[in-house]
């Protein structure tokens, strides 16, 4: 996830002249979001019965969360109820943090709240995955 984020940021800056703003803030957002993605991947892995099933579930879950979180369509075009629902996804928090840095020229301090929420998602995801793996390993799953 970190490599993919760096590729997107680097390639878009070089090829299209995208100005990403404060490199420290962008880097921290990418790292924290990669941790969230790791936790989500662990959840998928804990529920999948086979590697093929995980390979199918992971992208599907990611696409649904991305759609709900505003990664495919800007939240501004969503109806109000969908805009509220979007905030239960890590995507909305990460996109808003990145938008704050890129569009408002803000630094790391301006997105600390976003990062705290994203780290909360990561902690929740890893906790669910660990609990699920524990159940599977002791035979109760």
WOHU-V948059 format. One record per backbone hydrogen bond with DSSP energy under -1.0 kcal/mol. NH is the residue of the N-H (numbers start at 0). CO is the residue of the C=O. Records with the same first field share a line. If there is no record, write none. Layout:
NH: CO  CO
This chain:
4: 0
5: 1
6: 2
7: 3
8: 4
9: 5
10: 6
11: 7
12: 8
13: 9
14: 10
15: 11
17: 11
25: 21
26: 22
27: 23
28: 24
29: 25
30: 26
31: 27
32: 28
33: 29
34: 30
35: 31
36: 32
37: 33
38: 34
39: 35
40: 36
41: 37
42: 38
43: 39
44: 40
45: 41
46: 42
47: 43
53: 49
54: 50
55: 51
56: 52
57: 53
59: 55
60: 56
61: 57
62: 58
63: 59
64: 60
65: 61
66: 62
67: 63
68: 64
70: 65
76: 73
77: 74
82: 78
83: 79
84: 80
85: 81
87: 84
88: 85
93: 89
94: 90
95: 91
96: 92
97: 93
98: 94
99: 95
100: 96
101: 97
102: 98
105: 99
109: 106
110: 107
114: 110
115: 111
116: 112
117: 113
118: 114
119: 115
120: 116
121: 117
122: 118
123: 119
124: 120
125: 121
126: 122
127: 123
128: 124
129: 125
130: 126
131: 127
132: 128
133: 129
134: 130
135: 131
136: 132
137: 133
139: 134
140: 134
